[in-house]
Amino acid sequence: MTEADLKRSPASQSKKRGLGRILGRGIISGAADDDPSAIGTYASAGAQFGPAILWTAPVTLPMMFTVVYLSSKLGQVSGRGLFHAIRDFYPRWLLWSVLFGVVIGNTIEAAANLGGMAAAINILVPVPIPLIVVAVAAILLVIQVFGSYDLIRRIFRWLALTLLAYAGAAVLSKPDFLATFKGSFVPTVEFNKEFLSIVVAIIGTTLSAYLYTWQSNEEIEEEIAEGKATVEERKGASDDDLQKSSREILVGMTFSNLIMYFIILATGSTLHANGQTEIGTAAQAAEALKPIAGDAAGYLFAAGIVSVGFLAVPVMTTGAAYDLAQSFGIKGSLNAKAGRAPTFYIIIGLVTLIAVALNFLGFNPMRALVWSGIVQGFSTPPLLFLILLMTNNRQIMGDKVNSRAMNVLGCVTAAVIFAASAGLVVTWFL
């Protein structure tokens, strides 16, 4: 990687002052978490259970903050991405087993999101969906391969703000105040397969594994953009750096959580209230909203799906490339031009190609994503425990190991996820 590949960007040197600080790294991860597949899951939850399930948004916020902050801290202090750290400090069998699950999950989610984006674009522009899938994938690949990291980061930040369309859709749905207040602050739990399935799917999609790897790798990319090309140059972070990072991430996760809340509110106040409880895709939710809440609400819903998809799909395909490259010791960075890191960009292309191909196999990608969310609900606790082990390992973190409070929060998060998943299993047998 040459010095020309690692040019400093003014945005990096300014340490994100003003609006740049607000639109920081955390908000990109937060917006990517509200990808088209997540929108479909939240819309399905609202349609099935109405405002009564709004409480899941504030409950998942501290969990989201915990997992993303720990991933960010790992990247900042160790100077390594998540899989780079696993390769350097843990057995190979653990590396390969975690890698397999994360890369498969990223690829399936990217495929589902491409399908979801195409279906939403089809509402706005009546072009055959397969052509849209191919065109969107091609545009995203060109941006990743030929765009600079600074350009990609700036595009992602502004795309994140388009999710505010869901606040507009929620207002246009004219929600009932008392039902909204009760659903937000008085948890209602049903011990049946349908309810626990959607809760586990919500947890799985809000705590998707790609969030962990993306956040740690984004920290590395920011350091590389500042000229720190080696692990030794990147290692270490001050308390002030970590505090700034925690504030950025809290803003980002709160933003993500509010969007989740608005999506459930919009569909719960309209579709559920009108007896339309079965929603298979986010695009279907957008179409269903139009006759009930008006065309504006439906179009806002569809526009949100498209814009966040342009953010989320590259996060997943590039995330898979980061994980594979780090696991096999291949140098790769969005700061490097394609000619300097050809294998890294070839991996991005292959993952994108597989994601496109999955859309031509005839299965419903959004249905697959609900099941993927459930699977991630089961797989998240072990991965979170691994991150907790790593961020408490002085060989990796030095004197920046976790505080007792952060460890308690991490363990509680893992326990809650595991309990919800175990409850779902019990309903299968009963």
Sequence and secondary structure as in RCSB ss.txt:
>XXXX:A:sequence
MTEADLKRSPASQSKKRGLGRILGRGIISGAADDDPSAIGTYASAGAQFGPAILWTAPVTLPMMFTVVYLSSKLG
QVSGRGLFHAIRDFYPRWLLWSVLFGVVIGNTIEAAANLGGMAAAINILVPVPIPLIVVAVAAILLVIQVFGSYD
LIRRIFRWLALTLLAYAGAAVLSKPDFLATFKGSFVPTVEFNKEFLSIVVAIIGTTLSAYLYTWQSNEEIEEEIA
EGKATVEERKGASDDDLQKSSREILVGMTFSNLIMYFIILATGSTLHANGQTEIGTAAQAAEALKPIAGDAAGYL
FAAGIVSVGFLAVPVMTTGAAYDLAQSFGIKGSLNAKAGRAPTFYIIIGLVTLIAVALNFLGFNPMRALVWSGIV
QGFSTPPLLFLILLMTNNRQIMGDKVNSRAMNVLGCVTAAVIFAASAGLVVTWFL
>XXXX:A:secstr
  GGGG   HHHHTTS THHHHT HHHHHHHHHT HHHHHHHHHHHHHHGGGGTTHHHHHHHHHHHHHHHHHHHH
HHHSS HHHHHHHHS HHHHHHHHHHHHHHHHHHHHHHHHHHHHHHHHHS   HHHHHHHHHHHHHHHHHHS HH
HHHHHHHHHHHGGGHHHHHHHHT   HHHHHHHHHS     SHHHHHHHHHHHHHHT HHHHHHHHHHHHHHHHH
TT  SHHHH    HHHHHHHHHHHHHHHHHHHHHHHHHHHHHHHHTGGGT     SHHHHHHHHHHHH HHHHHH
HHHHHHHHHHHHHHHHHHHHHHHHHHHTT    TTS TTTSHHHHHHHHHHHHHHHHHTTSSS HHHHHHHHHHH
HHHHHHHHHHHHHHHHT HHHHTT    HHHHHHHHHHHHHHHHHHHHHHHHHH 
